[in-house]
Amino acid sequence: MANLFLHYTLDVWLGGFGPSVEFVRYADDIIIHCRTQGQAEQSLQQIKGRVEECGLTLHPDKTKIVYCKDFRRQQKYQKVQFDFLGYTFQPRTSKSKKTGRLFLGFDCAISIQSRSRLFEQIRKMEIPRMRCDSIVGIAHHLNPKLRGWIRYFGKYRGYSLSKVFYILRIKLVRWARYRYKRYRNNLTKAYKWLDTVRKQYPSLFYHWHVGYSN
């Protein structure tokens, strides 16, 4: 119902502006692409008036004008980043596929908030206390989640997920120390054991299968 309401409140209404205004909306999150600061300020006021006419209000903190700074747009503005669908869009150093040189682009990667939520999910799973006879059972339990995380957040600058898998590695070692007495008092051997498992079964965990180092 909310999508239907917003479709007629915003999508159809914005479509009346023609090709000069481009936008993308997912549920109640929307991005308006503007060519100039003047157009952005005017569009913001028009949208504010439109939603108020329809009994809605814009979020005071999330609603903002952002300057998409890159190597072509070099002016100085206070706000140069925004979050959308779990990603943070901001100026980032990129490598040209044609020349191999570095340049400043405006690109996205998993947001800090999204990564924190993944950390929290790992914590709540209580991996060290899982009652599995072998690490194969752990992998069977975790792989659906790992596959989902990588397929969504790994599409753009997937290496940003490395910190998540580093924490997972620590949890797996803790599980081994709880499960096997020979590793209980020897952290180094526990890490070596996990590295050996990876060499023998490189596709056991989904993030191993697709090439993450942790």
Disulfide bonds with the S-S distance in Angstrom:
none
